[in-house]
Every structure is written in C-alpha cells, then in structure tokens.
Amino acid sequence: MDRRKFLKTVGISAVGLGAIGTASASNGVDRDKYRPGGPKLGSPKSINLNAYHTNEELTRDIQKIDRKSGRISLREIARSAGRNDPVWEVQVGEGDTKIHLITQIHGDEATGTEVALEVIRELAMSNSRQVDHILDNLSFAIIPRVNPDGAMYEYDFDGDGDVEWIGRRYNTQAWNPGDSRYRPYYHRLSGGGPDPGYDMNRDFNVRPPDEFNPRTDDEEDWWFNERFMDMPYEEYTLFNSGLRLTPEVRGVTESFNDFNPDYGITHHHKGGSLYPEEENGNGKGNQPQKQTLLSVMAAYGLDYADMSPFFPPGYDPVEEVVNPFLDYETSTKSIKLNSLVIEALAERGNSIFDSVTRYGYFPLWGSYLDGMCPNFANDNDGVAGMLYEVAWQTDHLGQKGFGRMLNLTRVGFMESFEALADDPELGDYGIDTYFDTPLFGADLSPYR
C-alpha cells in the first residue's frame, strides 16, 4: 500500500497520533465573554471551557504544590512560541523505574492535563501507603501541558466582534524561510483560527539534537513534494519525519533525554464520538450502540509486525508497519502496559467504562512515541510507549462528559503506576488482551 495514499485516506492531521501562570502575552481569558447557549453536541454555542485550568491557573497551582510539598522538583523546560507561556516539568519519586508522561501536546485535548495535575498533587502531598509504594519504586517526569498556545487560543469564532476562548490543536507559530529547507506538511497557515501553527505531535525527530539541525542537516532528495521530509536513518527511511521546529518540542525532547525513562506515556483526545461501527445499523436488535470512551495504542517493533492491522505480513518497507528500533523486550512491555489499562477498566463492570478499543498502530515518525521511544540520545534499547485517546476534542464539546473522561484517565494512570511499582516487567499481564481488543471502528459485542 502506498504510504501517502493511506495517510490521505485516514486523514493525516486527524490520526490521533490526536489548573497556572507567569509571563503571558495575554492577561488570561475573560470567561464571561462566551457562555454555553444550548445542549446540541458539537455546536459552538455549547462550548464551555470553565472547568479547565488556564495557563495562569496551572502555573499558580503547580508552584503552590512545589512550595508545600518538598517532594517535587519543578522546572521550566520551554516557553511557548506564541504566548511565551511556560512549559513545566515536574519530577517526583525515588524509584528505579522511570516514567515520562506528557499531556495536551494538542491544545484542544485538555483532560490529560487536569488528571496530570491531580496526580502531581497526590504524589506530592499524600501520605497514603499507595503513594509511598509508588514513590519508592517509580520516578516520574510529568509535563502536564505541552501546548500553552493551543490550550488558551482565542479568536472571534462567531463574528460578533469579541474574541472567544476556543482552544485548538496547534501552537501559534509562523514558518519563515530559513527555519528549514521547506515548510513541512504539519505546519498550517490557519487551523482552528486565523493564526499559523504546528501540529507538534508531528515535530519530533528520532535523531538526537546534536545530530540533526533542520537548517543544516537534511538533503534536497529527502523531501517529497517539498512538504514531507523522508529522512534516512540506518538502513531505513523514516517517512514524514519531524524537524523539531517548535520550542515546545525541543523542550520535551530535552526533558526526555535528560530523564532517560523506561516508559513513555502520552495522553490525547480522539476527534469524534468513538462510537464503534455496527454490523446491523444502530445496534443489534433493540440494543443501542455502546460508546467507546477510550482507545489505547502500543508502540512495537519487528517482533510484532505480523500483528499490524494495516499491512499484510511481510510488507516492505517495514518502517511503515512498525518501529524497527524497538526490540522484543521493549515492545512486549509496551503491549503489556496497554493490556493492563484495558483490564483495569473492564473490571469496572458492564458499563461504558469497559468499552475500550485499540487504536491501530503504525509509525508516525514525527510523533512523541516514534520519535522519542527509540531513545538514540542515550544509546539504549528503547522506551516502552503508550498512547491514550479519549473521545472528542474540547473545542468540539467543551467540558461535556468531563467527569467521565477524568475518571477513566485517572484509573488508567493510577492502575498503571501501581502495577509498575509492583513489577516493572508487568509479568502478570500478557499480549493477548491487547491484540484481542477490537480496533476502533470494530464490533464491541464481546465486551458487552
């Protein structure tokens, strides 16, 4: 299958791989300017973001935790390109197993940030046996909001002369000649508003920063159609590689490489309702569709290439099917971590929380998982990676269903941390749970 035809089919910008404040270009959002005007899902008049932390509120709360706790290390790893707001990293824990967790790299995917802040507070302040056990065995580097620009994006959405707080996927950053040989495909001249910006989960690069500078270290023949940089690395061609043009991604890259984690976790939202497809219209018999609130995805390597949902066994080039730099042990741990979360939510009973699906994996070489998990900067065998995707973007629905999304995200995070604290190899979990879980869009009847 032609890679770019496939990406065009699924939608290259839509593949989910989709409480703060110091200096800011704006003095914070005026929450009174935009009020919800009706219950219709997806209507711009139903958007209400008041449940989410502004950048100023997030900074305030993290700094307050830092002052009170004594357990965490807080540092600013970057400033956002447009607003010049801080991107924060929190480190906590003394264990040997290291977890790097990022949320809200897309500005309209805010649930992970709220849960990450709650987790930071609990790890920093609680004296429970659960937290003691986690902190004794795990260490964390948590970046609760990678994209301050997108999180706080405002523009005159409805043309009434006032700006509204909407939030959007992209940061706010122009591309200029000299930034790179060509303007990459993931830079939009407008997207969710009139200002240009980058989809930052396409901006990572597998080469360490001292090996790749987009101004000097590419070649003309790496570029397809002057939009896609297909970067050779070792014996592979890494299609649609990122260029690390955003300060936020450079900060995350530095954080990841300095921390040298064993596990990398990234939290997202998925555009749309995540309802599964059905064989017979709107449900079987009189049974309604069961909405999927969460899809999970593991990054894995050549040992699991025959499990790819997109390409037949033996497909070449393999770097379009799997991440060939992830060895068997790393890949297996990635898959087991996903199995853990699926099983943890299934234990909540026959409810909406047990309808987890699997987001089909293939490499996106500009993404956090595939750009960072090979971890060439530290010359190791790779980092086990996991991606969460909950239903809908906040710029579609605002805070509707907020409590459910918080709950399932928190369960996923905390169950993962407890299991990893007990056994960093996750020996009690297998790969079958993950691969037996239906793909997003597949029938969920076995899980009802």
Secondary structure, 3 states (H helix, E strand, C coil): CCHHHHHHHHCCCCCCCCCCCCCCCCCCCCHHHCCCCCCCCCCHHHCCCCCCCCHHHHHHHHHHHHHHHCCCEEEEEEECCCCCCEEEEEEEECCCEEEEEEECCCCCCCHHHHHHHHHHHHHHHCCCHHHHHHHHHEEEEEECCCCHHHHCCEECCCCCCCCEECCCCCCCCCCCCCCCCCCCCCEECCCCCCCCEECHHHCCCCCCCCCCCCCCCCCHHHEECCCEEEEEECCEEEEEECCCCCHHHHHHHHHHHHHCCCEEEEEEEECCCCCCCCCCCCCCCCCCCCCCCEEEEECCCHHHHHHCCCCCCCCCCHHHCCCCCCCHHHHHHHHHHHHHHHHHHHCCCCCHHHCCEECCCCCCCCCHHHHHCCCHHHCCCCCEEEEEEEECCHHHHCCCCHHHHHHHHHHHHHHHHHHHHHCCCCCCCCCHHHHHCCECCCCCHHHC
